[in-house]
Amino acid sequence: MTDAEAGRRIVFYVACATIGISVAVILVYIDANGMAGLPQRLVRLTLTIALGVCLLRGEDWARMVAVVLYGAAAIGAASNFLQLVTLIPFKSAPLAFMSVVYGGSAWALLFNPSVRSFFRENP
């Protein structure tokens, strides 16, 4: 397996993880609030899928957009986790998971040499 193929595999896992989190957020939101606000969540899911497709195509602009968005999401989830962990420790655990997944995704897209090789080979 070449470096670029390994990078494509990592990008695939990043896209799947972030789409999975978006679906999980929708399900938790519906459970907590009912169907109100669902159209906005579906738009977010659609945009997440579109970003994942662009990442898999090797679009470098999508990589930079994803790094910024995933980094902001990681910081936001970590901040919310730290605020809620003392109030509701077990219910705040998904926020810690989201922070790790989004932060790891941003790190992989920005610093992983295989991922960089994948994006260099797909201009």
Buried (B, 14 or more C-beta within 10 A) or exposed (E): EEBBEBBBBBBEEBBEBBBEBBBEBBEEBBEEEEEEEEEEBEEEBEEBBEBBEBBBEBBBEBBEBBBEBBBEBBBBBBEBBEEBBEEEEEEBEBBBEBBBBBBBBBBBBBEBEBBBBBBEBBE
